[in-house]
């Protein structure tokens, strides 16, 4: 894990002020947005079995030597824009010009119970799969559905040289690539070239993500990974962003990249603070948009019980604020911009 280059000597993020009369009044909570389901879930029945002996794992080999590249989708069963893109690649018979390409549907069991009447329910079966990639030997006697699947997939994924994990977001936010805790992840995100926002971060306190696997982050391993957050779940815009990012990611392995379109300049920011809800009363002061930059240090952005959450420095970038944060879960990440387009 890279050492944070920014000493935390800025304005304190969390503070507990003296009680005020206004604390006794009802809170003025911002209205939560509603979401429409523009995309129908894909029919994956044709791709359930895979062709590797592992359900949902498809491998295509080129006759020419090259890296093992993988794209994963459905880490969460209700985030299926990436699954649409992978199913399209399989249906069209896409094959790499060199090396090996693996297309992997991760949590098929959770996806199978997706319902538009309760689209959040199918995020996982028992627990969040993307917090389990460092604890595959947890409850051996009664493993969760997600634990069993991670154990099944891990040996295969540890043969991958370069990986893109496809996700989407519930709350309004600019598309972004999470580069994880290593410089390798940042380099891969920059080489991919899109979306325009690249976030270097160390993940969640609840557990490591797929891109946090030591296989991808160790300095002595050449393997690397990054994670796309393509936009709001179930939106056409998210699907279009996912298609564009997958195309650009695959082009890295191609010998001829002359036909690829130029990418817009990227913003690179590093997460300096991960704000975790300490109570069940975490509330933002307004309906922020992921990617918003708060100009002035010390700006109040949320309350958590009696605590106030303020920006620690000028031009603080908000990463994926969660407007329904459970206790001990990440509510928002605060990032300092390292580089801006010139």
N, C-alpha and C positions, 0 to 999 in steps of 0.2 A: 504494500500500500504506500502510495506517495505521501511524504510528509507534507502537511498543510503549510503552504508558503506564507500564509498570512497569520501573524500572531493575533490572538484574540484579545487585543487591547483597545478595541473600539467601544462604542456605546454598548452597554449591556443589553442583550436581547430580552432577557426575562427579569422582571423586577416585581416586587410586591409593595404597592403604595399603601399609605395609611388609609384606613376605611373612610369612605365618604358617604354623605347623605344619599347621593345618587345610587350607591350600591344597593339600596333597599328598593329601588324602582325596577320595574320590568325592563329587561334588556331590549334594545332596538335592533333585533337581528335582521340582517339583510335577507330579502326574499330569495329563496332558492330557485334556480332555474329549472324548467322542465325540459325533457328531452324527447325528440321524436326518433322513431326507428325507420331510417330511410333504406337500410340494407336488409334484405332477407338473409337469414343464415344459409350457408351453402350446404348442398347435399354432398356429404363426404363418404357415403356408403361405399363408393367405388375405391376409396383410398384408405379405408380402415385397416386393412391387413398389412399394407406395406410390402416391401420386397426384400427385406433383410432378415426376416425371422423375428423382428420386433414390431408389434402393431404400430401403425402410423408412421413408420420410418421408411422413406423411399431413398434409394441411392441410384445415381446415374454416373457412369464412368466414361471418361474420354479415353481414346487410344493413346493420347499424348500425356506424358507425365506432368504433374502439377499439384497444387495444394488440395487438401480436403476442405472444401467450403460447405458450410451448413447454414440454412435458414430455418428458424423455428417459429411456430405460431401456436396459438391457443394455450399459452401458459396459463391464461385465465379463460374459462370456457365461454364467457360472454364477450370476448374481444376477438371477433372473427373476421375482421377486415383482412388480416394477414392470412387467414385460412383460405379466403377467397382467392388471394393472389397465388398461394402455393398450389391450390387446386387447378387454377388456370395454367400454371407452368406444367403441371403433370398432364393435363388434358391436351396441351399443345405439343407434348413430347420434347420439351426443352432439354437440351444437353449441353454441357460445357465444352468449350474448345480444348481445354486441357484440365487435367486433374479429375477430381471427384466432387460431385455436388450431392448433398443430402438435404432433403426437404422433410421436415419433421413436424407432425401434429402432436403436441405435447399432452394436453389434458382432454382427451377425447371423451372420457366419461362425464366430465362436467359439462362439456359442450352438448352432449346428447340430451341434457335436460333443459336446454335453453327454451324460454317461453317469453314472448313479447309482453305478456301480462305481468311478468315479474322478471325483468331482464337481469337484475342484479344477483338473483339466486344462483345462477349457474356460474358464478365467478370461480367457485371451486366446490368440491364435494365435502371435504372434511376440514381442510386448512389451505392457506395460500401456498401454492406450489413454489412461487418465486421467493420464498423465505427458507427453503429447505436444502439449498445446494451446498451447505457445509455441515449438515446434520443427518446424513443418510443412514446412520446407524443409531438413530434415536430410540423409538419404542419398537424393539424387535418382536415383542410378543403380540402387540396389537397395533401394527402400523396403520397409518391412515392411507386412504386411496392414493393421495399425492405422494406420500413417502414411498409406497410400493413402486409407483411409476418412476420416481426419481432414481431409485436403485436400479430399475430395469434399464433406464436410459444412460446413466452415468458412464459406464464403460465405453459405450459407443461415442458419446459426446467428447470423451477425453482423447479420441483419435482425430478430432477436428482441428484444423489449423486456423481457420478464420470463421467467425460466427456472427450472424445478425439475428437478434431476437425481436420479433414483431409484437408490439403492444398498441393499445389505444387508451384514451383517457375518458373519465366520466365527466369531469368539469371543464369549462371553457379554458383553453390554453393553446398557445402556439405550438405547432409540431416541433419536436426536438429529438436529438440523439443523446442518450445517456452513455457516457464513455467509461463509466466505472472508475476504479481507483488507480489505474495505471496509465502511464504515458502511452503505452501501446494502444489502449482504447481510444485515446484522443487522436492519435495518428490515424487509426482506422476510420474514425468518424470524419476526419478532415479529408481523407482520401475518398470516402464515399461522397462527400460534397454536398449532401442534402439530407435533412432540412438545414436551414441556415443557422439554427441555434444548437450549439454543442455544450453539454453540461458535464463537467468532470465532478464525480461525487464518490462517496464511500458507502452508498446504499442505505439500508434501514437497520435500526436497532433490533427489529424483530427477527432478523436472520438474513443470510446471504442470498443474493440473486444468482441466476445462472451466469451472468457476466462477471460475477465476483469469484467464480471458481479459481482456485490456485493455478489450475491448468492454463487459464487465460491471463492471470495477473502476475505470476512469478517472473522475476527478471530473467531467470535462466531458461524460461520456456518461450519459444518463438510464437506460440499461439496467442490470438487476440480475439476480443469480442466487443460488441457494443449493442445497445438496445434502442430501438425506435419507439418513440411515443408519437403515433401518426396523427393524432387529433381525437376528436370526440368519437366514442363508440358509435357504430351504426350510422355514420354519416358518409355521404358520397365524397366529401372533401377528404376524409380520413382514408378512404379507399384509394383515391387518386394519389395522395401523398405516399401511401404504402407502396403502390405500384412504382412510382418514380424512384423511391429509395431502393427498392429491391433491384430495379434495373441498373441503377448506378452501382450498387454493391456488387452485383454480378459482373459488371464491366471491369472491375478491378482485376479480375482473373484473366480477362481476355487479352490476347496479344495485340489486337488492333482496337484502340480506343478513339480513333479519329472521328468516328461517327457519333460519339456521345456528345450531348449538348453541354454547353458551358454551365457552370453552377454559379449561383449568386454568392457573394462574399459571406463568410460565416462569422458569427459572434461566438466566442469561446468564453465560458464563465466557469468558475470553480466554486463549488458549494463550500461555504465556510461554517455554516451552522445548520444543523438539522433540528427543527423545533418539534418536539414530541408532546402530545397532549398529556397532561398530568391529571386532568379531570375529564368528566363527561360533558363539561360545559364550555369546551373550546369554541370561541365564536370570533369570526373575522369582523372587522369594523365596517367592511363593505364587500361587495361581490367583485373581488379582484379577479383578474384574468392571468392565467399562467403565462409568464414572460413579461409581465408588467415590471417596470423599473421605477422604484420609489426614490425620488431625487434627494431627499434630505434625511440624514442620519437622525435617529431618535423618533422617527414617525411611528405613531401607534398603529399597528395593523391588526391586532387581535387581543382578546382577553382569554385567559384560561383559569376559570374560577376567579380568585382575587388577583391573579398575576396579570401583568401587562406585557405584551409582546411587541417590541419595537425594533426597527431596522438598525443594525449596528454601524452602518457607514453610509455615505452618500452613494447614490446610484446603485441601490441594492436590488438585485433581480429576484423576483419571486418564482420559485420552481414548483409547479403543480400543487397549488393550494387545494386542500381537501376540506370541503365545507360540511362534511359529516364525519368528523374524526372521532374514532373510538379511543378510549383511554389507552395510553401507552403506544399509540400508533403515530406515524409521522403526519403532522398537520401541514407543514410547508417546509421547504428547504430555501435557505437564503444564500445567494451566490454573488460573488464579486466578478465583474466583467474583467477578463484578462486582455482580450483583443477585440476591436471593433473594425468593421469595414472602413477602408480609407477612401 
